[in-house]
């Protein structure tokens, strides 16, 4: 579920991100057979191969921007990547994705 709406989830508040992480932790505990107060962090990353919600959202968004730069996605998404000129000499360019 989370993989399909990362671009929308990027703009939600930290409160809702924490709630989503809590729900995913409960599901991971059920799958792994862990008790309520058992540490689930290593199980999520190592056994279930999942990133925490915040990192998952950022990873998917960065992947989308990378595909945008390589023109590996449909043109209607490429049009949403806007090149922003740099004001300093050390920064060549920045890309902003507004979905």
OpenMM code with the backbone's topology and positions (N, CA, C; nanometers):
from openmm import Vec3, app, unit

residues = "UNK UNK UNK UNK UNK UNK UNK UNK UNK UNK UNK UNK UNK UNK UNK UNK UNK UNK UNK UNK UNK UNK UNK UNK UNK UNK UNK UNK UNK UNK UNK UNK UNK UNK UNK UNK UNK UNK UNK UNK UNK UNK UNK UNK UNK UNK UNK UNK UNK UNK UNK UNK UNK UNK UNK UNK UNK UNK UNK UNK UNK UNK UNK UNK UNK UNK UNK UNK UNK UNK UNK UNK UNK UNK UNK UNK UNK UNK UNK UNK UNK UNK UNK UNK UNK UNK UNK UNK UNK UNK UNK UNK UNK UNK UNK UNK UNK UNK UNK".split()
positions = [
    Vec3(0.0815, -0.1192, 0.0000),
    Vec3(0.0000, 0.0000, 0.0000),
    Vec3(0.0860, 0.1257, 0.0000),
    Vec3(0.1856, 0.1289, 0.0854),
    Vec3(0.2675, 0.2488, 0.0985),
    Vec3(0.3424, 0.2797, -0.0303),
    Vec3(0.3869, 0.1775, -0.1029),
    Vec3(0.4660, 0.1990, -0.2243),
    Vec3(0.3898, 0.2730, -0.3330),
    Vec3(0.2586, 0.2618, -0.3338),
    Vec3(0.1804, 0.3188, -0.4423),
    Vec3(0.1411, 0.4639, -0.4204),
    Vec3(0.1650, 0.5175, -0.3019),
    Vec3(0.1230, 0.6561, -0.2768),
    Vec3(0.2301, 0.7368, -0.2048),
    Vec3(0.3569, 0.7017, -0.2254),
    Vec3(0.4653, 0.7731, -0.1580),
    Vec3(0.4694, 0.9207, -0.1911),
    Vec3(0.4369, 0.9563, -0.3136),
    Vec3(0.4421, 1.0966, -0.3530),
    Vec3(0.3365, 1.1776, -0.2792),
    Vec3(0.2251, 1.1168, -0.2499),
    Vec3(0.1214, 1.1840, -0.1715),
    Vec3(0.1612, 1.1859, -0.0244),
    Vec3(0.2167, 1.0760, 0.0234),
    Vec3(0.2559, 1.0665, 0.1641),
    Vec3(0.3701, 1.1606, 0.2004),
    Vec3(0.4472, 1.2040, 0.1029),
    Vec3(0.5601, 1.2935, 0.1293),
    Vec3(0.5151, 1.4215, 0.1990),
    Vec3(0.3969, 1.4689, 0.1670),
    Vec3(0.3526, 1.5976, 0.2203),
    Vec3(0.2658, 1.5861, 0.3464),
    Vec3(0.2447, 1.4656, 0.3991),
    Vec3(0.1626, 1.4549, 0.5194),
    Vec3(0.2442, 1.4936, 0.6422),
    Vec3(0.1751, 1.5259, 0.7481),
    Vec3(0.2427, 1.5701, 0.8701),
    Vec3(0.3115, 1.4531, 0.9401),
    Vec3(0.4026, 1.4862, 1.0288),
    Vec3(0.4775, 1.3861, 1.1045),
    Vec3(0.3842, 1.3018, 1.1915),
    Vec3(0.2763, 1.3610, 1.2382),
    Vec3(0.1788, 1.2882, 1.3210),
    Vec3(0.1200, 1.1721, 1.2422),
    Vec3(0.0781, 1.1969, 1.1193),
    Vec3(0.0196, 1.0915, 1.0371),
    Vec3(0.1234, 0.9893, 0.9934),
    Vec3(0.2473, 1.0344, 0.9728),
    Vec3(0.3538, 0.9398, 0.9404),
    Vec3(0.3781, 0.8443, 1.0560),
    Vec3(0.3764, 0.8979, 1.1774),
    Vec3(0.3950, 0.8134, 1.2959),
    Vec3(0.2798, 0.7146, 1.3117),
    Vec3(0.1585, 0.7602, 1.2836),
    Vec3(0.0434, 0.6696, 1.2912),
    Vec3(0.0558, 0.5570, 1.1881),
    Vec3(0.0968, 0.5915, 1.0675),
    Vec3(0.1153, 0.4903, 0.9641),
    Vec3(0.2247, 0.3923, 1.0043),
    Vec3(0.3338, 0.4428, 1.0611),
    Vec3(0.4420, 0.3552, 1.1067),
    Vec3(0.3922, 0.2625, 1.2168),
    Vec3(0.3084, 0.3129, 1.3053),
    Vec3(0.2528, 0.2294, 1.4127),
    Vec3(0.1685, 0.1156, 1.3566),
    Vec3(0.0872, 0.1464, 1.2574),
    Vec3(0.0043, 0.0430, 1.1947),
    Vec3(0.0924, -0.0626, 1.1286),
    Vec3(0.1950, -0.0187, 1.0563),
    Vec3(0.2849, -0.1130, 0.9904),
    Vec3(0.3629, -0.1961, 1.0915),
    Vec3(0.3959, -0.1363, 1.2069),
    Vec3(0.4642, -0.2117, 1.3127),
    Vec3(0.3743, -0.3208, 1.3691),
    Vec3(0.2463, -0.2914, 1.3871),
    Vec3(0.1513, -0.3916, 1.4368),
    Vec3(0.1416, -0.5075, 1.3380),
    Vec3(0.1316, -0.4752, 1.2102),
    Vec3(0.1238, -0.5797, 1.1074),
    Vec3(0.2521, -0.6632, 1.1074),
    Vec3(0.3671, -0.5977, 1.1206),
    Vec3(0.4947, -0.6698, 1.1238),
    Vec3(0.5022, -0.7612, 1.2453),
    Vec3(0.4514, -0.7152, 1.3600),
    Vec3(0.4493, -0.8002, 1.4795),
    Vec3(0.3620, -0.9236, 1.4572),
    Vec3(0.2476, -0.9041, 1.3919),
    Vec3(0.1595, -1.0179, 1.3632),
    Vec3(0.2272, -1.1175, 1.2702),
    Vec3(0.2919, -1.0676, 1.1659),
    Vec3(0.3589, -1.1548, 1.0697),
    Vec3(0.4745, -1.2296, 1.1353),
    Vec3(0.5523, -1.1582, 1.2179),
    Vec3(0.6717, -1.2171, 1.2793),
    Vec3(0.6409, -1.2943, 1.4073),
    Vec3(0.5182, -1.2845, 1.4559),
    Vec3(0.4827, -1.3545, 1.5793),
    Vec3(0.5445, -1.2920, 1.7030),
    Vec3(0.5673, -1.1622, 1.7001),
    Vec3(0.6259, -1.0905, 1.8147),
    Vec3(0.5159, -1.0410, 1.9078),
    Vec3(0.5535, -1.0197, 2.0342),
    Vec3(0.4591, -0.9649, 2.1315),
    Vec3(0.4550, -0.8139, 2.1207),
    Vec3(0.3592, -0.7543, 2.1915),
    Vec3(0.3325, -0.6101, 2.1799),
    Vec3(0.4545, -0.5242, 2.2098),
    Vec3(0.5327, -0.5598, 2.3112),
    Vec3(0.6439, -0.4739, 2.3509),
    Vec3(0.7799, -0.5246, 2.3038),
    Vec3(0.7812, -0.6239, 2.2167),
    Vec3(0.9084, -0.6698, 2.1590),
    Vec3(0.9584, -0.5673, 2.0588),
    Vec3(1.0912, -0.5539, 2.0507),
    Vec3(1.1505, -0.4622, 1.9533),
    Vec3(1.1280, -0.5188, 1.8133),
    Vec3(1.0756, -0.4364, 1.7260),
    Vec3(1.0382, -0.4814, 1.5919),
    Vec3(1.1284, -0.4216, 1.4836),
    Vec3(1.2135, -0.3258, 1.5199),
    Vec3(1.2940, -0.2526, 1.4222),
    Vec3(1.3798, -0.3453, 1.3369),
    Vec3(1.4565, -0.4333, 1.4011),
    Vec3(1.5432, -0.5241, 1.3246),
    Vec3(1.4628, -0.6229, 1.2424),
    Vec3(1.3489, -0.6657, 1.2943),
    Vec3(1.2641, -0.7593, 1.2201),
    Vec3(1.2124, -0.6958, 1.0923),
    Vec3(1.1700, -0.5701, 1.1020),
    Vec3(1.1172, -0.5010, 0.9836),
    Vec3(1.2255, -0.4882, 0.8769),
    Vec3(1.3432, -0.4455, 0.9162),
    Vec3(1.4504, -0.4221, 0.8187),
    Vec3(1.5113, -0.5521, 0.7667),
    Vec3(1.5452, -0.6431, 0.8572),
    Vec3(1.6196, -0.7627, 0.8176),
    Vec3(1.5311, -0.8745, 0.7625),
    Vec3(1.4240, -0.9062, 0.8332),
    Vec3(1.3415, -1.0203, 0.7937),
    Vec3(1.2362, -0.9844, 0.6900),
    Vec3(1.1707, -0.8706, 0.7083),
    Vec3(1.0634, -0.8321, 0.6176),
    Vec3(1.1111, -0.7417, 0.5038),
    Vec3(1.2378, -0.7014, 0.5091),
    Vec3(1.2992, -0.6178, 0.4047),
    Vec3(1.2189, -0.4906, 0.3784),
    Vec3(1.1863, -0.4205, 0.4851),
    Vec3(1.1097, -0.2959, 0.4756),
    Vec3(1.1895, -0.1831, 0.5402),
    Vec3(1.1824, -0.0660, 0.4821),
    Vec3(1.2390, 0.0543, 0.5429),
    Vec3(1.1331, 0.1174, 0.6317),
    Vec3(1.1748, 0.1966, 0.7306),
    Vec3(1.0765, 0.2756, 0.8045),
    Vec3(1.0024, 0.3684, 0.7073),
    Vec3(0.8831, 0.4110, 0.7450),
    Vec3(0.7953, 0.4868, 0.6560),
    Vec3(0.8642, 0.6094, 0.5981),
    Vec3(0.9278, 0.6884, 0.6803),
    Vec3(0.9913, 0.8120, 0.6315),
    Vec3(1.0972, 0.7824, 0.5251),
    Vec3(1.1838, 0.6840, 0.5529),
    Vec3(1.2888, 0.6493, 0.4574),
    Vec3(1.2304, 0.5861, 0.3308),
    Vec3(1.1248, 0.5096, 0.3448),
    Vec3(1.0600, 0.4479, 0.2288),
    Vec3(1.0038, 0.5549, 0.1351),
    Vec3(0.9397, 0.6549, 0.1929),
    Vec3(0.8826, 0.7644, 0.1137),
    Vec3(0.9934, 0.8403, 0.0409),
    Vec3(1.0999, 0.8742, 0.1133),
    Vec3(1.2107, 0.9476, 0.0523),
    Vec3(1.2806, 0.8654, -0.0554),
    Vec3(1.2992, 0.7373, -0.0316),
    Vec3(1.3635, 0.6501, -0.1302),
    Vec3(1.2816, 0.6454, -0.2590),
    Vec3(1.1525, 0.6227, -0.2460),
    Vec3(1.0672, 0.6139, -0.3647),
    Vec3(1.0610, 0.7468, -0.4401),
    Vec3(1.0593, 0.8571, -0.3663),
    Vec3(1.0568, 0.9885, -0.4297),
    Vec3(1.1880, 1.0152, -0.5041),
    Vec3(1.3000, 0.9801, -0.4420),
    Vec3(1.4297, 0.9975, -0.5086),
    Vec3(1.4403, 0.9086, -0.6325),
    Vec3(1.3860, 0.7883, -0.6243),
    Vec3(1.3842, 0.6993, -0.7404),
    Vec3(1.3036, 0.7606, -0.8535),
    Vec3(1.1901, 0.8192, -0.8198),
    Vec3(1.1058, 0.8826, -0.9212),
    Vec3(1.1770, 1.0012, -0.9871),
    Vec3(1.2456, 1.0819, -0.9074),
    Vec3(1.3187, 1.1962, -0.9627),
    Vec3(1.4329, 1.1470, -1.0524),
    Vec3(1.5018, 1.0402, -1.0084),
    Vec3(1.6087, 0.9830, -1.0912),
    Vec3(1.5558, 0.9354, -1.2254),
    Vec3(1.4402, 0.8699, -1.2238),
    Vec3(1.3786, 0.8243, -1.3488),
    Vec3(1.3369, 0.9435, -1.4347),
    Vec3(1.2943, 1.0495, -1.3685),
    Vec3(1.2569, 1.1725, -1.4395),
    Vec3(1.3780, 1.2280, -1.5145),
    Vec3(1.4904, 1.2314, -1.4482),
    Vec3(1.6116, 1.2866, -1.5081),
    Vec3(1.6613, 1.2012, -1.6247),
    Vec3(1.6378, 1.0706, -1.6167),
    Vec3(1.6807, 0.9798, -1.7237),
    Vec3(1.5722, 0.9586, -1.8287),
    Vec3(1.4585, 1.0247, -1.8108),
    Vec3(1.3452, 1.0119, -1.9032),
    Vec3(1.2978, 0.8663, -1.9144),
    Vec3(1.2947, 0.7972, -1.7997),
    Vec3(1.2493, 0.6579, -1.7960),
    Vec3(1.1031, 0.6440, -1.7537),
    Vec3(1.0315, 0.7537, -1.7478),
    Vec3(0.8917, 0.7511, -1.7069),
    Vec3(0.8085, 0.8281, -1.8095),
    Vec3(0.6759, 0.8184, -1.8024),
    Vec3(0.5912, 0.8901, -1.8987),
    Vec3(0.6144, 1.0408, -1.8969),
    Vec3(0.5907, 1.1033, -2.0081),
    Vec3(0.6199, 1.2461, -2.0247),
    Vec3(0.5379, 1.3348, -1.9313),
    Vec3(0.4162, 1.2929, -1.8946),
    Vec3(0.3376, 1.3772, -1.8045),
    Vec3(0.4022, 1.3867, -1.6668),
    Vec3(0.4802, 1.2870, -1.6264),
    Vec3(0.5537, 1.2964, -1.5008),
    Vec3(0.6832, 1.3754, -1.5188),
    Vec3(0.7467, 1.3598, -1.6335),
    Vec3(0.8694, 1.4356, -1.6608),
    Vec3(0.8393, 1.5851, -1.6604),
    Vec3(0.7219, 1.6235, -1.7109),
    Vec3(0.6835, 1.7652, -1.7136),
    Vec3(0.6692, 1.8241, -1.5737),
    Vec3(0.6486, 1.7395, -1.4732),
    Vec3(0.6350, 1.7880, -1.3355),
    Vec3(0.7692, 1.8165, -1.2698),
    Vec3(0.8773, 1.7659, -1.3277),
    Vec3(1.0119, 1.7959, -1.2768),
    Vec3(1.0544, 1.9316, -1.3310),
    Vec3(1.0723, 2.0254, -1.2435),
    Vec3(1.1049, 2.1615, -1.2836),
    Vec3(1.2497, 2.1907, -1.2469),
    Vec3(1.3290, 2.2302, -1.3439),
    Vec3(1.4675, 2.2664, -1.3183),
    Vec3(1.4726, 2.4038, -1.2541),
    Vec3(1.5463, 2.4138, -1.1458),
    Vec3(1.5606, 2.5404, -1.0754),
    Vec3(1.7053, 2.5859, -1.0917),
    Vec3(1.7276, 2.7087, -1.1411),
    Vec3(1.8633, 2.7579, -1.1609),
    Vec3(1.9305, 2.7811, -1.0269),
    Vec3(2.0581, 2.7560, -1.0273),
    Vec3(2.1376, 2.7734, -0.9060),
    Vec3(2.1832, 2.9185, -0.8930),
    Vec3(2.1902, 2.9650, -0.7703),
    Vec3(2.2388, 3.1011, -0.7482),
    Vec3(2.3854, 3.1005, -0.7081),
    Vec3(2.4381, 2.9850, -0.6704),
    Vec3(2.5796, 2.9773, -0.6337),
    Vec3(2.6551, 2.8993, -0.7400),
    Vec3(2.7822, 2.9234, -0.7499),
    Vec3(2.8639, 2.8584, -0.8520),
    Vec3(2.8842, 2.7105, -0.8231),
    Vec3(2.8829, 2.6707, -0.6956),
    Vec3(2.9101, 2.5300, -0.6629),
    Vec3(2.7903, 2.4394, -0.6922),
    Vec3(2.6732, 2.4952, -0.7033),
    Vec3(2.5542, 2.4148, -0.7272),
    Vec3(2.5142, 2.4280, -0.8739),
    Vec3(2.5223, 2.3170, -0.9467),
    Vec3(2.4914, 2.3216, -1.0893),
    Vec3(2.3413, 2.3425, -1.1119),
    Vec3(2.2589, 2.2569, -1.0547),
    Vec3(2.1143, 2.2712, -1.0693),
    Vec3(2.0453, 2.1857, -0.9653),
    Vec3(1.9201, 2.2158, -0.9421),
    Vec3(1.8387, 2.1427, -0.8477),
    Vec3(1.7085, 2.1073, -0.9164),
    Vec3(1.6516, 1.9959, -0.8802),
    Vec3(1.5256, 1.9541, -0.9394),
    Vec3(1.4201, 1.9470, -0.8313),
    Vec3(1.3044, 2.0032, -0.8595),
    Vec3(1.1931, 2.0021, -0.7666),
    Vec3(1.0805, 1.9227, -0.8307),
    Vec3(1.0274, 1.8279, -0.7544),
    Vec3(0.9168, 1.7473, -0.8058),
    Vec3(0.7902, 1.7866, -0.7318),
    Vec3(0.6927, 1.8369, -0.8050),
    Vec3(0.5669, 1.8769, -0.7434),
    Vec3(0.4562, 1.7887, -0.7965),
    Vec3(0.4166, 1.6937, -0.7140),
    Vec3(0.3078, 1.6047, -0.7529),
    Vec3(0.1867, 1.6319, -0.6691),
] * unit.nanometer
topology = app.Topology()
chain = topology.addChain("A")
for resn in residues:
    res = topology.addResidue(resn, chain)
    for name in ("N", "CA", "C"):
        topology.addAtom(name, app.Element.getBySymbol(name[0]), res)
